[in-house]
Amino acid sequence: MEANDGEPAAKSPAEEEMTTLSRHHFGSSEDTGDVFSVTIIENMKEEYGLFVWPCSIILAEYVWQQRSRFTGASVVELGAGTSLPGLVAAKVGADVTLTDDSNRSEVLTHMRRQCDLNDIKCKIHGLPWGGWDTQTFCLCPNIILGADVLYDSCAFDDLFATVAFLLQSCPSSVFITTYHNRSGHHLIGFLMVKWGLKCVKLLDGFSFMPSYKTSSLSGSADIFYFFHSKVKISVHETCWGKELQLLSSHYH
């Protein structure tokens, strides 16, 4: 048995104790040909990486509703864990690389299982924040995703170092994250200056969610765009909140 949109399902006999499946639906009867679902294996005994947090559900829904922007894009998800946003991006036609800490082999294995379960092709890459290898240098994403990655202030500096590096590899790229404020915003402002980043709040994370999804979510989350400070942007107010257009960049 599986559950709908984040609700725990009955245990699968093939899975160890405390492992459940959740099914996340995207689209409605009006979205002809575009409706699909993603099934996620969650392990409640593991820390953080193997559980679908609300911010992940919100970011995945954003990807779905903005799917035309993701079709054909090169996408990297940081701290992917259960990988719901990245899997949705792949389903709508993006070339996706899912990343998480290379020291957490069980999480990387779990990410491969998610791809196999949903018959989705993604690249899997161990990427500790603040450090990179030859594979990392080859990444040139148009879009970087991160669901609730700003949760541990001790990791903020390494995270922003990684984001800044990836943004510099493709000057027109953007980092999209769902952020749940846990009082670290002053440090975030300092590190944005340090790493040459700017950000714009796009949306209240619950403002565009279908009601049947928000009913099972708690707390609050906002969607932010981060981009390199050398990139000029134009910001327009739309029904989606703030709409960003990257105009030009000044890299030497």
C-alpha positions in Angstrom: 0.0 0.0 0.0 1.1 3.5 -0.8 0.0 6.9 0.6 -0.9 10.0 -1.3 1.2 13.2 -1.2 3.4 12.5 1.8 1.0 10.5 4.0 2.8 7.3 5.3 1.6 4.1 3.8 1.5 0.6 5.3 4.9 -1.2 5.5 6.2 -3.0 2.5 7.2 -6.6 3.5 10.3 -6.2 1.3 11.5 -3.2 3.3 13.0 -3.1 6.7 11.1 -1.8 9.8 10.2 1.9 9.8 10.4 2.1 6.0 7.3 3.5 4.2 6.3 4.5 0.7 4.7 7.8 -0.2 3.2 8.7 -3.5 3.2 12.4 -4.7 0.9 13.4 -7.5 1.4 16.2 -10.0 -1.2 17.6 -12.4 -4.9 17.4 -12.5 -7.6 16.1 -14.9 -7.2 19.4 -16.8 -3.5 18.8 -17.5 -4.0 16.5 -20.4 -1.1 14.1 -20.9 1.0 15.7 -18.1 -0.3 14.0 -15.0 2.1 11.7 -13.2 3.1 10.6 -9.8 6.5 10.0 -8.0 6.8 7.3 -5.4 9.3 7.9 -2.6 10.9 5.4 -0.2 11.2 7.0 3.2 13.1 5.6 6.2 12.0 7.1 9.4 14.9 5.7 11.4 17.5 7.6 9.3 18.5 11.2 9.9 17.2 13.9 7.6 18.3 12.5 4.2 15.7 9.7 3.9 12.5 11.6 4.8 10.4 13.9 2.6 10.3 17.3 4.4 7.6 19.8 3.6 10.1 22.1 1.8 10.8 19.3 -0.6 7.1 18.9 -1.4 6.7 22.6 -2.0 9.8 22.8 -4.2 8.7 19.8 -6.2 5.3 21.4 -6.8 7.0 24.6 -7.9 9.1 22.6 -10.5 5.9 21.0 -11.7 4.0 24.3 -12.1 7.0 25.9 -13.8 7.8 22.8 -15.8 8.2 24.8 -19.1 11.3 26.4 -17.6 12.8 23.0 -16.6 12.2 21.1 -19.9 15.7 20.7 -21.5 17.5 22.4 -18.7 20.6 21.1 -16.9 19.6 20.8 -13.3 21.6 20.0 -10.2 19.9 19.2 -6.9 22.0 19.9 -3.8 21.4 17.8 -0.6 18.9 15.8 -2.6 18.2 13.1 0.0 14.9 11.6 -1.2 15.3 13.7 -4.3 11.6 14.6 -4.9 12.2 18.0 -6.6 15.0 16.5 -8.8 12.9 13.5 -9.8 10.0 15.8 -10.8 12.5 18.0 -12.9 13.6 14.8 -14.6 10.0 13.8 -15.3 9.3 17.1 -17.1 12.4 16.8 -19.3 15.4 18.2 -17.4 18.8 16.6 -17.5 19.2 16.1 -13.7 22.2 15.4 -11.5 21.2 14.5 -7.9 23.9 15.2 -5.3 24.4 14.6 -1.6 27.3 14.2 0.8 29.8 11.6 -0.6 30.4 10.4 2.9 26.8 9.2 3.2 26.9 6.2 0.9 23.5 5.0 2.2 21.9 8.2 1.0 23.5 7.9 -2.5 22.3 4.3 -2.7 18.9 5.4 -1.6 18.8 8.0 -4.4 19.6 5.3 -7.0 16.7 3.2 -5.6 14.4 6.2 -6.0 15.4 6.6 -9.7 15.0 2.8 -10.3 11.6 2.7 -8.6 10.2 5.5 -10.7 12.0 4.5 -13.9 13.7 7.9 -14.1 17.2 8.4 -15.4 19.3 10.8 -13.3 23.0 11.1 -12.6 24.1 10.5 -9.0 27.1 12.4 -7.7 28.6 12.6 -4.2 29.2 16.2 -3.5 30.3 17.4 0.0 29.5 21.1 0.3 32.7 23.2 0.2 34.7 20.6 -1.7 34.7 19.4 -5.3 36.3 16.9 -7.6 36.7 16.4 -11.3 33.0 15.5 -11.7 32.0 18.7 -9.9 34.1 20.8 -12.3 32.2 19.3 -15.2 28.8 20.4 -13.8 27.4 23.4 -15.6 23.7 23.7 -14.4 21.2 26.1 -15.7 19.2 25.6 -12.5 20.4 24.5 -9.0 17.7 23.2 -6.6 17.9 22.9 -2.9 15.0 22.0 -0.6 15.4 23.2 3.0 19.2 23.1 2.7 19.6 26.1 5.0 18.8 24.2 8.1 22.2 23.8 9.9 24.0 27.1 10.3 27.3 25.3 10.7 27.0 24.2 7.0 26.0 27.6 5.6 29.4 28.7 4.6 30.2 25.5 2.7 26.8 25.5 1.1 27.2 29.0 -0.2 30.8 28.2 -1.4 29.3 25.4 -3.5 26.4 27.5 -4.8 28.8 30.3 -5.8 31.1 27.9 -7.6 28.3 26.3 -9.6 26.8 29.7 -10.4 30.2 30.9 -11.7 30.4 27.9 -14.0 27.3 29.0 -15.8 26.8 32.8 -15.3 23.1 32.7 -16.3 22.2 30.0 -13.8 20.1 30.4 -10.7 19.8 28.6 -7.4 16.2 28.0 -6.3 15.6 27.0 -2.7 12.7 26.6 -0.3 13.7 28.2 2.9 12.2 27.6 6.4 13.4 30.4 8.7 15.2 28.9 11.7 16.8 32.2 12.8 19.9 32.0 10.7 19.0 34.9 8.4 21.7 37.3 9.7 24.4 34.8 9.0 22.9 34.2 5.5 23.2 37.9 4.7 26.8 38.0 5.7 27.7 34.9 3.7 25.9 36.3 0.6 28.2 39.2 0.7 31.2 37.0 1.3 30.4 34.8 -1.7 29.1 37.5 -4.0 25.5 36.4 -4.1 22.2 38.1 -4.2 18.7 36.8 -3.6 15.1 37.6 -4.3 12.1 36.2 -2.4 9.7 34.9 -5.1 6.8 33.4 -3.2 5.2 32.3 0.0 5.6 28.6 -0.4 2.0 27.8 0.4 0.5 30.5 -2.0 0.5 28.2 -5.0 0.1 24.8 -3.5 -3.1 22.7 -4.1 -5.2 22.7 -0.9 -5.1 18.9 -0.7 -1.3 19.1 -0.4 -1.1 22.0 2.1 -3.5 20.2 4.5 -0.8 17.7 5.4 2.0 20.3 5.7 3.0 22.4 8.8 5.1 25.4 9.3 6.0 28.0 6.7 8.4 28.2 3.8 9.3 30.7 1.1 10.9 30.2 -2.3 14.0 32.2 -3.0 16.1 32.7 -6.1 19.9 33.2 -5.5 22.1 34.4 -8.3 25.6 35.8 -8.7 26.0 39.5 -7.8 27.6 40.2 -11.1 24.5 39.2 -13.0 22.0 41.9 -13.8 18.4 41.1 -13.4 15.0 42.5 -14.1 12.2 41.8 -11.5 8.6 42.0 -12.5 5.5 41.4 -10.3 3.3 38.7 -11.6 0.6 36.3 -10.3 3.5 34.1 -9.4 5.0 36.8 -7.2 8.3 38.2 -8.5 9.4 37.1 -11.9 13.2 37.3 -12.6 14.8 37.8 -16.0 18.6 37.5 -16.1 19.7 40.3 -18.4 23.5 40.0 -18.6 26.6 39.0 -16.7 30.0 40.6 -16.2 32.5 37.8 -15.7 36.1 38.3 -16.6 
